[in-house]
């Protein structure tokens, strides 16, 4: 055993050799770098350590025999000795080291760590330490050998068991799995056979039930027990449906069974028909109706609803009863609901008492629980839906009141409808959940609003598509009659602003002290279509009814009026497109119509706003958003007509051969004809627009057209390069014609005396009129007169013509002389 210091730590090393019975321990102190230290050259300073190889002898005495008598142990069987960690700075050994050796190491630790390296460990301590080491090693190996043998035995047992497991595994894989696959295959085959047997048994059972049901049906049919017969046919049908739902059943067999079932059903229906013919006799025309319910509905119930002249009579005899119709005189186009209900109830009571006994019928065997109904309930289910629709469309629709004041009287119709349905429920014709008729009657407010709105839209559309040329005159004094509106306290709680009555009615005071006439905001006198006036009255009447209707109805009526104006905006320009383009008078009337509607739309919503329910009373009731659209609609139509007339005027003037060389008779004749045609066209427009357009629109429109003609004539004259004296005289004559007859075009009113004012104001409506007059002066003036009228650019000649135009006229009218050159020089 040797202990050495390596990098400041104590290490223990042991080497045991049992091959030759010798034991050698050696210890060398490594250098700091891990290599062995070279022996010291100074023998005086070197003291061999008692732990070195030269100072240690082999173990003898008590422990020496132990190493010689132990059996040889392989190096791999020796348990490793404890590994020692580095010694702490104080020189302590790890706790796993033997206590005695630890103490000896501690005592001799100063051998390498102290400053004095010449100290020797006492012999007793060395011997004691050696003994403790030997005892420790002996104890460890005495315990290890038995454990090793036990471990080897266990390993042998494990190997044997593993071999047995492998044998068993191979047997399972070869024998058990083979048997298992065989068993699974047999089980699958047996399962399939069982399923086939079960399906076959079920099919045979259903076939047996089908055959039994048909035999029972035939027996019951012979006994005239039709209820039992129908019940068993129903069972047979159920069994056949189950057979059809199964896969694998032969299709031909099912077809044969289905054919047999149909034959038996038809046989039952035939017998029932024969029995019914004996019980009920129908004196009706031949009908292709497949069921008696449809015959009843078509030939009896529907005529009673549609024809008010039919009445029902019942004649009771000893063995039978007769139901017949009789004709009565009636002035009503549609029968009242109460009378219709009475007639239908009479017929159904007759059927219930004599032809529909209270016999329960089994509806279907598909249901787990049987549900019984009787013949009356079955008949009601067949005809009620169509019958209620007939009553609604041919009776109740026409009973809805036309105005809101009659809504209270409609309560009688609701009560009569309720009693009618209760009577049908008592006779079991009607189920408790079938109340479509009563629901319709109770929703009278909704139906009234829908009917009213529909009537309003239909009436409005008829007015829009009527003739436009049927006109009426309106003025500032024209008013639309409005029914008396309800009190504000009954309709809305919105506060209406109070208007002061200090100012007289015919005057409005402004802040600056000026006053406006009461007619300032009134529509000017003109003519509009009678249909448009009626349309506007319809809008006022509809809004008046909305003020006294229910909130839902009021809102619907209000938006119906808005839809009516939407419809006008879309329908009228499209429906009357051709006439508006071709006829100037209709274009003017359409312009007035649009302006008339826009004028009323400004205040229409405000007049009814505070008498309508919320949210209309909070500002939503307005038609102001329509005003720009309607004004634009009328203006665009009239402007399109003005452009058409302007193009015609210019086209006629284009035949005047540019007013050149009028000394030629043909040229003068063509120019004179063109001017006459222009005057004639303007006069014709003046006649068709007279008393139609407002005065200011009339004068402005004709003035624009006349100004276009004059401008074209002036431009053509000023562009001439040479105007002879004869041509100048011809041009003057043409202009004089226009000057004399032009004012006569302006006749907006029917009374001649009132039109003079507008004829005198022609320069206001024709901007080029003064220039036209000045051109006539130029055509007849000499050169000096022109210079006098120019007056250094301040005269009337300079006010109407530019210097370039003036020079062109002078060059065309006068020959090239010094005077002309001097005159041209003065014009700047």
C-alpha positions in Angstrom: 0.0 0.0 0.0 1.5 3.4 -0.9 0.3 7.0 -0.5 1.6 9.7 -2.7 0.9 13.4 -3.1 -0.2 14.6 -6.6 -1.1 18.2 -7.1 -1.6 18.7 -3.4 -3.7 15.6 -2.9 -3.0 12.2 -1.3 -3.5 9.1 -3.4 -3.4 5.5 -2.4 -2.4 2.8 -4.7 -2.3 -1.0 -4.2 -1.1 -3.8 -6.3 -1.8 -7.4 -5.5 -0.2 -10.3 -7.2 -1.4 -13.8 -6.3 0.2 -15.7 -9.1 3.6 -16.2 -7.4 2.6 -15.5 -3.8 4.5 -12.2 -3.6 3.1 -8.8 -2.8 4.7 -5.6 -3.8 3.7 -2.1 -3.1 5.3 0.9 -4.5 4.8 4.6 -4.4 6.3 7.3 -6.5 5.6 10.9 -6.0 4.6 12.5 -9.3 5.6 15.9 -10.4 3.2 18.7 -10.5 2.7 18.1 -14.2 1.6 14.5 -13.7 5.0 12.8 -14.6 7.2 10.9 -12.2 9.7 12.9 -10.2 13.4 12.2 -11.0 15.5 10.9 -8.0 17.3 13.6 -6.1 21.0 13.9 -6.8 22.0 15.1 -3.4 22.1 12.0 -1.1 22.6 14.2 1.9 19.2 15.8 1.5 17.3 12.7 0.3 15.6 10.5 3.0 13.9 7.5 1.6 10.2 7.4 2.6 9.1 4.5 4.7 6.3 4.1 2.0 8.7 3.7 -0.8 9.6 0.4 -2.5 13.0 0.3 -0.9 11.6 0.9 2.6 8.8 -1.6 2.6 8.8 -5.3 3.1 6.3 -8.0 2.2 3.5 -8.7 4.6 4.2 -11.6 7.0 3.0 -12.7 10.4 -0.8 -12.9 10.9 -1.8 -11.7 7.6 1.0 -13.2 5.5 -0.6 -16.7 5.4 -3.9 -15.4 4.3 -2.6 -14.3 1.0 -0.8 -17.6 0.4 -3.8 -19.8 1.3 -6.6 -18.0 -0.7 -7.5 -19.5 -4.0 -6.5 -17.7 -7.1 -8.9 -14.9 -8.0 -9.1 -13.4 -11.4 -8.4 -9.7 -11.7 -11.9 -9.1 -13.1 -13.5 -10.7 -10.0 -11.8 -8.3 -7.6 -14.0 -5.5 -6.6 -12.4 -2.1 -7.2 -11.0 -0.2 -4.2 -12.5 3.0 -3.2 -11.5 6.0 -5.3 -10.0 8.8 -3.2 -10.8 12.4 -3.9 -8.4 15.1 -3.4 -7.2 15.8 0.2 -8.5 19.0 1.7 -6.0 21.7 2.6 -5.9 20.3 6.1 -4.7 16.9 4.8 -7.9 14.9 5.6 -8.7 11.7 3.7 -12.1 10.7 2.2 -14.6 9.3 4.7 -14.7 5.9 2.8 -11.1 5.2 3.7 -10.5 2.7 6.7 -10.5 4.6 9.9 -7.2 3.3 11.1 -5.5 4.0 7.8 -7.1 7.3 7.8 -5.6 8.2 11.2 -2.2 6.9 10.1 -2.4 8.9 6.9 -3.3 12.0 8.9 -0.4 11.4 11.3 2.0 10.9 8.5 0.6 13.5 6.2 3.3 15.9 7.1 5.7 13.5 5.4 5.0 15.3 2.1 3.1 18.3 3.1 5.1 19.6 6.1 8.3 21.5 5.8 10.3 18.7 7.5 10.7 15.7 5.2 13.1 13.7 7.4 10.5 12.5 9.9 9.8 8.7 10.0 6.5 7.0 10.9 6.8 4.8 14.0 6.9 1.1 13.3 3.9 0.3 15.5 1.7 2.7 13.6 2.9 1.2 10.3 2.2 -2.4 11.4 -1.2 -1.4 12.8 -2.1 0.2 9.6 -1.1 -2.8 7.5 -3.2 -5.1 9.7 -6.2 -3.0 9.4 -5.8 -2.9 5.6 -5.5 -6.6 5.4 -8.5 -7.2 7.6 -10.6 -4.9 5.5 -9.6 -6.7 2.3 -10.2 -10.1 3.8 -13.6 -9.2 5.0 -14.6 -7.8 1.6 -13.5 -10.8 -0.4 -15.0 -13.3 2.1 -18.4 -11.7 1.4 -17.8 -11.4 -2.4 -17.1 -15.1 -3.2 -20.4 -16.5 -1.9 -22.3 -13.7 -3.7 -20.5 -14.5 -6.9 -21.4 -18.2 -6.7 -25.1 -17.3 -6.0 -25.1 -15.0 -9.0 -23.7 -17.6 -11.3 -26.3 -20.1 -10.1 -29.0 -17.6 -10.8 -27.6 -16.9 -14.2 -27.7 -20.6 -15.1 -31.3 -20.8 -13.9 -32.2 -17.8 -16.0 -30.7 -19.3 -19.1 -32.6 -22.6 -18.5 -35.9 -20.7 -18.1 -35.2 -18.6 -21.2 -34.7 -21.8 -23.2 -38.0 -23.2 -21.9 -39.7 -19.9 -22.8 -38.4 -20.2 -26.3 -39.7 -23.7 -26.6 -43.1 -22.7 -25.4 -43.2 -19.7 -27.8 -42.4 -21.9 -30.8 -45.1 -24.3 -29.7 -47.7 -21.5 -29.5 -46.7 -20.1 -32.8 -46.8 -23.4 -34.5 -49.8 -25.1 -32.9 -52.0 -22.7 -30.9 -52.2 -20.0 -33.6 -53.0 -22.6 -36.2 -55.9 -23.8 -34.1 -57.0 -20.3 -33.4 -57.2 -19.4 -37.1 -59.3 -22.4 -37.7 -61.6 -21.6 -34.9 -62.0 -17.9 -36.2 -62.8 -19.2 -39.6 -65.4 -21.6 -38.3 -66.9 -18.9 -36.1 -67.2 -16.5 -39.1 -68.9 -19.1 -41.2 -71.4 -19.9 -38.4 -72.1 -16.2 -37.9 -72.9 -15.7 -41.5 -75.1 -18.8 -41.6 -76.9 -17.4 -38.5 -77.5 -14.0 -40.1 -78.8 -15.6 -43.3 -81.1 -17.8 -41.3 -82.3 -14.8 -39.3 -83.0 -12.8 -42.5 -84.7 -15.7 -44.1 -86.8 -16.3 -41.0 -87.8 -12.6 -40.9 -88.7 -12.6 -44.6 -90.8 -15.8 -44.3 -92.5 -14.2 -41.3 -93.3 -11.1 -43.2 -94.5 -13.1 -46.2 -96.7 -15.1 -43.9 -98.2 -11.9 -42.3 -98.7 -10.5 -45.9 -100.6 -13.6 -47.0 -102.6 -13.7 -43.8 -103.5 -10.0 -44.1 -104.7 -10.5 -47.7 -106.8 -13.5 -46.8 -108.4 -11.6 -43.9 -109.1 -8.6 -46.2 -110.9 -10.8 -48.7 -113.0 -12.4 -46.0 -113.9 -9.0 -44.6 -114.7 -7.7 -48.1 -117.2 -10.5 -48.5 -118.7 -9.6 -45.2 -118.9 -5.9 -46.3 -116.8 -5.0 -43.3 -114.9 -2.3 -45.2 -113.1 -0.9 -42.2 -111.6 -4.2 -41.3 -110.7 -4.8 -44.9 -108.9 -1.5 -45.2 -107.1 -2.1 -42.0 -105.6 -5.4 -43.2 -104.7 -3.9 -46.5 -102.8 -1.3 -44.6 -101.0 -4.1 -42.7 -100.2 -5.9 -46.0 -98.8 -2.6 -47.4 -96.6 -2.3 -44.3 -95.2 -5.8 -44.7 -94.5 -5.2 -48.4 -92.6 -2.0 -47.6 -90.4 -3.9 -45.1 -89.7 -6.6 -47.7 -88.7 -3.9 -50.2 -86.3 -2.3 -47.7 -84.4 -5.6 -47.3 -81.5 -6.4 -49.6 -81.3 -9.8 -51.3 -85.1 -10.4 -51.7 -86.0 -11.4 -55.2 -87.4 -8.5 -57.2 -89.8 -10.5 -59.2 -91.5 -11.8 -56.1 -91.9 -8.3 -54.7 -93.4 -7.1 -58.0 -96.0 -9.9 -57.9 -96.9 -9.1 -54.3 -97.2 -5.4 -55.1 -99.4 -6.1 -58.1 -101.7 -8.3 -56.0 -101.9 -5.6 -53.3 -102.9 -3.0 -55.9 -105.5 -5.3 -57.3 -107.0 -5.8 -53.8 -107.0 -2.0 -53.1 -108.8 -1.2 -56.4 -111.3 -3.9 -55.5 -112.0 -2.3 -52.2 -112.3 1.1 -53.7 -114.7 -0.2 -56.3 -116.9 -1.7 -53.6 -116.7 1.5 -51.6 -117.7 3.5 -54.6 -120.7 1.3 -55.2 -121.8 1.7 -51.6 -121.3 5.5 -51.8 -123.4 5.7 -54.9 -126.3 4.0 -53.1 -126.0 6.3 -50.1 -125.3 9.7 -51.8 -126.7 10.9 -55.2 -124.7 13.7 -56.9 -126.7 15.6 -59.6 -123.5 17.2 -61.0 -121.9 17.4 -64.4 -119.2 14.8 -65.2 -115.9 15.8 -63.6 -112.4 14.4 -63.7 -111.9 15.1 -60.0 -110.3 12.0 -58.5 -111.8 12.3 -55.0 -115.2 13.1 -53.5 -113.5 15.8 -51.4 -112.5 17.7 -54.5 -116.0 17.3 -56.0 -117.5 18.8 -52.8 -115.0 21.7 -52.9 -115.4 22.4 -56.6 -119.1 22.1 -57.1 -120.6 23.0 -53.7 -118.3 25.0 -51.3 -116.5 27.2 -53.8 -119.6 28.4 -55.6 -121.1 29.3 -52.3 -118.1 31.6 -51.6 -117.7 33.1 -55.0 -121.3 33.5 -56.1 -123.5 35.7 -53.7 -126.6 34.8 -55.6 -126.6 31.1 -54.5 -128.4 29.9 -51.4 -128.6 26.5 -49.7 -131.8 24.5 -49.2 -132.1 21.2 -47.2 -135.1 18.9 -47.7 -135.6 16.1 -45.2 -137.6 13.1 -46.3 -138.6 9.8 -44.7 -135.6 7.7 -45.9 -133.2 10.3 -47.3 -132.2 14.0 -47.3 -131.7 16.3 -50.2 -129.2 19.3 -50.4 -129.8 21.7 -53.3 -128.9 25.2 -54.4 -131.3 27.9 -55.3 -130.7 31.2 -57.1 -131.6 34.5 -55.3 -131.3 38.0 -56.5 -128.3 39.9 -55.0 -126.9 43.3 -55.7 -123.7 42.7 -53.9 -120.6 41.8 -56.0 -119.1 39.9 -53.1 -120.9 38.2 -50.3 -120.4 39.2 -46.7 -118.2 36.9 -44.6 -121.0 36.1 -42.1 -123.4 34.9 -44.9 -120.6 32.8 -46.5 -119.8 31.2 -43.1 -123.5 30.3 -42.6 -123.8 28.6 -46.0 -120.7 26.5 -45.6 -121.7 25.5 -42.0 -125.1 24.4 -43.3 -123.6 22.1 -46.0 -121.0 20.6 -43.6 -123.7 20.0 -40.9 -125.7 18.1 -43.5 -122.8 15.9 -44.4 -121.9 15.3 -40.8 -125.3 14.2 -39.8 -126.2 12.0 -42.8 -123.0 10.8 -44.6 -120.1 11.0 -42.1 -120.9 8.7 -39.1 -118.5 8.9 -36.2 -116.5 5.7 -37.1 -112.8 5.7 -36.0 -110.2 4.8 -38.6 -106.8 3.5 -38.1 -104.4 5.8 -39.8 -101.2 3.7 -40.1 -99.6 0.6 -38.6 -96.2 2.1 -39.0 -96.7 4.0 -35.8 -96.1 2.4 -32.4 -99.3 3.9 -31.1 -102.6 3.7 -32.9 -104.1 7.1 -33.9 -107.9 7.1 -34.6 -109.6 9.7 -36.7 -113.1 9.8 -38.1 -114.4 10.5 -41.6 -115.2 14.2 -40.8 -111.7 14.8 -39.6 -110.3 13.1 -42.7 -112.5 15.2 -45.0 -111.6 18.4 -43.2 -107.9 17.6 -43.6 -108.4 17.1 -47.3 -110.3 20.3 -48.1 -109.6 22.8 -45.3 -106.4 24.3 -46.6 -107.8 25.0 -50.0 -111.2 26.1 -48.6 -109.6 28.6 -46.3 -107.6 30.0 -49.2 -110.8 30.4 -51.3 -112.6 32.2 -48.5 -109.6 34.6 -48.0 -109.2 35.4 -51.7 -112.8 35.6 -52.6 -114.4 37.0 -49.5 -112.2 38.3 -46.7 -110.0 40.3 -49.0 -113.0 42.3 -50.3 -114.4 42.8 -46.8 -111.3 44.7 -45.6 -112.3 48.4 -45.1 -111.2 51.0 -47.6 -110.4 53.6 -45.0 -109.3 53.6 -41.4 -112.7 54.9 -40.1 -114.3 51.6 -40.9 -111.8 49.4 -39.0 -113.9 49.3 -35.9 -116.8 47.8 -37.9 -114.5 44.9 -38.9 -114.7 43.5 -35.4 -118.0 41.8 -36.4 -116.1 39.9 -39.2 -113.5 38.7 -36.7 -116.2 37.4 -34.3 -118.1 35.7 -37.2 -114.8 34.0 -38.3 -114.1 32.8 -34.7 -117.6 31.3 -34.4 -117.3 29.6 -37.8 -114.0 27.9 -36.8 -115.5 26.9 -33.4 -118.4 25.3 -35.2 -116.1 23.3 -37.5 -114.1 22.1 -34.5 -117.3 20.8 -32.9 -118.1 18.8 -36.0 -114.5 17.6 -36.0 -113.9 19.0 -39.5 -111.2 21.2 -38.1 -108.3 20.6 -35.7 -107.4 23.0 -32.9 -104.2 24.1 -34.5 -105.9 25.1 -37.8 -106.6 28.8 -37.4 -105.3 30.3 -40.7 -108.6 31.9 -41.4 -108.9 33.5 -38.0 -105.3 34.7 -38.1 -106.0 36.5 -41.4 -109.1 38.2 -40.0 -107.4 39.3 -36.8 -104.5 40.9 -38.8 -106.9 43.3 -40.3 -104.6 46.3 -39.6 -101.8 44.7 -41.6 -104.1 43.7 -44.4 -105.8 47.1 -44.4 -102.4 48.8 -44.7 -101.3 46.4 -47.4 -104.5 46.8 -49.3 -104.5 50.6 -48.9 -100.9 50.7 -50.1 -101.5 48.5 -53.0 -104.6 50.6 -54.0 -102.6 53.8 -53.7 -99.7 52.4 -55.9 -102.1 51.1 -58.5 -104.0 54.3 -58.6 -100.8 56.3 -58.8 -99.4 54.2 -61.7 -102.7 54.6 -63.6 -102.4 58.4 -63.2 -98.8 58.4 -64.3 -99.6 56.4 -67.5 -102.5 58.6 -68.4 -102.4 61.5 -71.0 -100.2 64.4 -70.1 -101.9 67.0 -72.3 -105.1 67.1 -70.1 -104.1 70.2 -68.1 -105.4 72.4 -65.4 -104.2 75.9 -64.5 -102.7 76.6 -61.1 -101.9 79.9 -59.5 -100.7 81.3 -56.3 -104.3 81.0 -54.9 -104.6 77.3 -55.8 -105.0 75.0 -52.8 -105.3 71.2 -52.3 -108.1 70.2 -50.1 -106.9 68.2 -47.0 -109.2 66.4 -44.6 -109.3 67.7 -41.1 -106.3 66.3 -39.3 -106.6 64.8 -35.7 -105.6 66.8 -32.7 -102.0 66.7 -31.8 -102.7 65.6 -28.3 -104.2 62.3 -29.6 -101.3 61.5 -31.9 -98.0 62.9 -30.7 -96.5 64.6 -27.7 -94.0 66.5 -29.8 -94.1 70.2 -29.2 -95.0 72.2 -32.2 -93.5 75.7 -32.5 -96.0 78.5 -32.1 -96.1 81.0 -35.0 -96.7 84.6 -34.1 -99.6 86.4 -35.7 -98.4 90.0 -35.2 -97.5 90.4 -38.9 -100.4 90.5 -41.3 -101.1 87.5 -43.3 -100.2 89.0 -46.6 -96.8 90.4 -45.5 -93.6 88.9 -43.9 -91.3 91.3 -42.0 -87.6 91.1 -42.6 -84.9 92.2 -40.1 -83.9 95.2 -42.2 -87.4 96.6 -42.2 -88.2 95.3 -45.7 -91.2 93.2 -46.3 -92.0 90.3 -48.6 -95.3 89.5 -50.2 -97.2 86.5 -49.0 -96.9 85.1 -52.5 -93.1 85.2 -52.5 -92.8 81.4 -52.0 -95.9 80.5 -54.1 -95.7 78.6 -57.4 -96.2 80.9 -60.4 -99.2 80.6 -62.7 -98.9 77.8 -65.2 -100.5 74.7 -66.4 -100.0 71.1 -65.1 -101.4 67.8 -66.0 -104.7 67.0 -64.3 -103.3 63.6 -63.4 -100.4 65.1 -61.5 -102.8 67.3 -59.5 -104.8 64.2 -58.7 -101.6 62.4 -57.8 -100.7 65.1 -55.3 -104.2 65.0 -53.8 -103.8 61.3 -53.4 -100.6 61.8 -51.5 -102.2 64.3 -49.1 -105.2 62.0 -48.5 -103.0 59.0 -47.8 -100.9 60.9 -45.3 -104.1 62.2 -43.7 -105.3 58.7 -43.2 -101.9 57.8 -41.7 -102.3 60.3 -39.0 -105.3 58.4 -37.6 -104.1 54.9 -38.2 -102.2 52.6 -35.9 -98.4 53.2 -35.7 -97.5 50.2 -37.9 -100.1 51.2 -40.5 -99.1 54.8 -40.4 -95.4 54.0 -41.1 -96.4 51.7 -44.0 -98.7 54.4 -45.5 -96.0 57.1 -45.2 -93.5 55.0 -47.1 -96.1 54.1 -49.7 -96.3 57.8 -50.5 -92.6 57.9 -50.8 -92.7 54.9 -53.1 -95.3 56.7 -55.1 -92.9 59.5 -55.9 -90.1 57.0 -56.6 -92.4 55.4 -59.1 -93.2 58.7 -60.8 -89.5 59.5 -61.2 -88.9 56.1 -62.9 -92.2 55.6 -64.9 -93.1 58.9 -66.4 -89.8 59.7 -68.3 -89.8 56.2 -69.6 -93.5 55.7 -70.5 -93.8 59.1 -72.2 -90.3 59.2 -73.6 -91.2 59.6 -77.3 -93.9 62.2 -76.8 -91.7 64.3 -74.5 -89.0 64.3 -77.2 -91.2 65.2 -80.1 -93.9 67.5 -78.7 -92.6 70.9 -77.2 -95.9 71.4 -75.4 -95.7 68.1 -73.5 -92.1 68.8 -72.6 -93.2 72.1 -71.1 -96.1 70.5 -69.2 -93.8 67.8 -67.9 -91.4 70.5 -66.7 -94.3 72.2 -64.9 -95.4 68.9 -63.4 -92.0 68.2 -61.9 -91.7 71.8 -60.5 -95.2 71.5 -59.0 -94.4 68.2 -57.3 -91.1 69.6 -56.0 -92.8 72.7 -54.7 -95.2 70.6 -52.6 -92.6 68.1 -51.5 -90.7 70.9 -49.7 -93.4 71.2 -47.0 -95.4 68.0 -47.4 -93.6 66.1 -44.7 -93.6 69.1 -42.3 -97.4 69.5 -42.5 -97.9 65.9 -41.2 -94.8 65.4 -39.2 -96.1 66.1 -35.7 -99.2 64.0 -36.3 -97.4 60.8 -37.2 -96.1 58.2 -34.8 -92.4 57.7 -33.8 -89.9 57.7 -35.5 -91.6 59.8 -38.2 -92.5 62.6 -35.7 -88.8 62.9 -34.8 -87.7 64.2 -38.2 -88.0 61.1 -40.4 -91.2 62.3 -42.1 -89.7 64.4 -44.9 -89.8 64.5 -48.6 -87.1 67.2 -49.1 -84.6 64.7 -50.5 -86.8 64.3 -53.6 -86.8 68.1 -54.4 -83.5 68.3 -56.3 -84.2 65.1 -58.2 -87.6 66.3 -59.4 -86.3 69.8 -60.3 -83.5 68.2 -62.3 -85.9 65.8 -64.0 -88.1 68.6 -65.3 -85.2 70.9 -66.2 -83.3 68.2 -68.2 -86.4 67.3 -70.1 -87.2 71.0 -71.1 -83.5 71.7 -71.9 -83.4 68.7 -74.2 -86.4 70.1 -76.0 -84.7 73.5 -76.3 -81.6 71.9 -77.7 -83.8 70.2 -80.3 -85.5 73.5 -81.3 -82.1 75.2 -81.4 -80.7 72.6 -83.8 -83.8 73.0 -86.0 -83.3 76.8 -86.1 -79.6 76.5 -87.0 -80.5 73.9 -89.7 -82.9 76.3 -91.3 -80.4 79.1 -91.2 -77.9 76.9 -92.8 -79.9 77.0 -96.0 -79.4 80.8 -96.3 -76.1 80.3 -98.2 -74.2 82.2 -95.5 -76.1 85.4 -96.5 -73.5 86.1 -99.2 -74.1 87.7 -102.6 -77.7 88.8 -101.8 -77.7 90.8 -105.0 -78.5 87.5 -106.6 -82.2 86.9 -106.5 -81.8 83.2 -105.7 -79.5 83.8 -102.8 -81.8 86.5 -101.5 -84.8 84.2 -101.8 -83.1 81.4 -100.0 -82.0 83.7 -97.2 -85.4 85.3 -96.9 -87.0 81.9 -96.7 -84.7 80.7 -94.0 -85.4 83.8 -91.9 -89.1 83.4 -92.4 -88.9 79.8 -91.3 -87.1 80.8 -88.2 -89.7 83.4 -87.4 -92.5 80.9 -88.0 -90.9 78.3 -85.8 -90.4 80.7 -82.9 -94.0 81.9 -83.3 -95.3 78.4 -83.3 -93.3 77.6 -80.1 -94.7 80.8 -78.6 -98.3 79.6 -79.3 -97.8 76.0 -77.9 -96.1 77.4 -74.8 -98.5 80.2 -74.3 -100.4 80.0 -71.0 -98.5 76.8 -70.2 -95.1 77.9 -69.0 -94.7 80.4 -66.3 -94.1 83.9 -67.7 -90.4 84.2 -66.8 -89.6 80.6 -68.1 -91.6 81.4 -71.3 -89.7 84.6 -72.0 -86.4 83.1 -71.1 -86.8 80.1 -73.3 -88.0 82.0 -76.4 -85.4 84.7 -75.8 -82.7 82.1 -75.8 -83.8 80.6 -79.1 -84.2 84.0 -80.7 -80.8 85.0 -79.4 -79.3 81.9 -81.0 -80.8 82.8 -84.4 -79.6 86.4 -84.2 -76.1 85.4 -83.1 -75.8 83.1 -86.0 -76.9 85.8 -88.4 -74.6 88.4 -86.9 -71.6 86.0 -87.1 -72.3 85.2 -90.7 -72.5 88.9 -91.7 -69.4 89.9 -89.8 -67.5 87.0 -91.5 -68.3 88.3 -95.0 -65.3 89.6 -97.0 -67.2 91.7 -99.5 -70.6 93.3 -99.1 -71.9 95.2 -102.0 -74.5 98.0 -101.6 -77.2 95.7 -103.0 -76.2 93.0 -100.6 -76.2 95.4 -97.7 -79.7 96.5 -98.6 -80.8 92.8 -98.7 -79.1 92.1 -95.4 -80.8 95.1 -93.9 -84.2 94.0 -95.2 -83.7 90.6 -93.6 -82.7 92.1 -90.3 -85.6 94.5 -90.4 -87.9 91.5 -90.8 -86.5 90.0 -87.7 -86.6 93.3 -85.9 -90.2 93.9 -86.7 -91.6 90.4 -86.1 -89.2 89.3 -83.3 -91.1 91.1 -80.4 -94.3 89.6 -81.6 -93.0 86.2 -80.6 -93.3 87.0 -76.9 -96.9 86.4 -76.1 -96.9 84.5 -72.8 -100.5 85.5 -71.9 -103.7 85.0 -73.7 -104.7 88.7 -73.4 -102.8 90.8 -76.0 -102.8 93.9 -73.9 -100.8 92.3 -71.2 -98.1 91.0 -73.5 -96.8 94.5 -74.5 -94.7 94.8 -71.4 -92.8 91.6 -72.2 -92.4 92.7 -75.9 -90.8 95.9 -74.8 -88.4 94.1 -72.5 -87.0 92.0 -75.3 -83.4 93.2 -74.8 -83.6 91.6 -71.3 -84.4 88.1 -72.8 -82.3 88.5 -76.0 -78.7 89.5 -75.0 -77.6 90.1 -78.7 -80.6 92.3 -79.5 -78.8 95.6 -79.2 -75.9 94.2 -81.2 -78.4 93.2 -83.9 -79.8 96.6 -84.0 -76.4 98.2 -84.2 -75.6 95.8 -87.1 -78.6 97.2 -89.0 -77.2 100.7 -88.4 -73.8 99.7 -89.8 -75.3 98.2 -92.9 -77.0 101.6 -93.8 -74.4 104.1 -92.4 -71.5 105.7 -94.3 -67.9 105.7 -93.2 -68.0 108.9 -91.2 -71.1 107.9 -89.4 -69.4 104.6 -88.4 -66.4 106.6 -87.1 -68.8 108.9 -85.1 -70.5 105.9 -83.6 -67.1 104.4 -82.7 -66.0 107.5 -80.8 -62.6 106.3 -79.8 -64.0 103.0 -78.6 -66.7 104.6 -76.4 -69.6 104.8 -78.8 -72.5 102.3 -79.3 -70.6 100.8 -82.3 -67.6 100.0 -80.0 -69.9 98.7 -77.2 -71.4 96.0 -79.4 -68.5 95.0 -81.8 -64.9 94.3 -81.1 -62.2 96.2 -83.1 -61.6 93.2 -85.3 -65.3 92.7 -86.1 -65.6 96.5 -86.8 -62.6 96.4 -89.2 -64.0 93.4 -91.0 -67.3 95.1 -91.5 -65.6 98.3 -92.8 -63.4 96.3 -95.2 -66.4 94.4 -96.5 -68.7 97.4 -96.9 -66.3 100.0 -98.3 -63.8 100.1 -101.0 -60.1 100.3 -100.4 -59.4 104.0 -100.2 -57.4 106.4 -98.1 -60.4 107.3 -96.1 -61.1 103.7 -95.3 -57.5 103.2 -94.3 -57.7 106.3 -92.1 -60.9 105.0 -90.6 -59.4 101.6 -89.9 -56.4 103.3 -88.3 -58.7 105.1 -85.9 -60.4 101.9 -84.8 -58.3 100.3 -82.1 
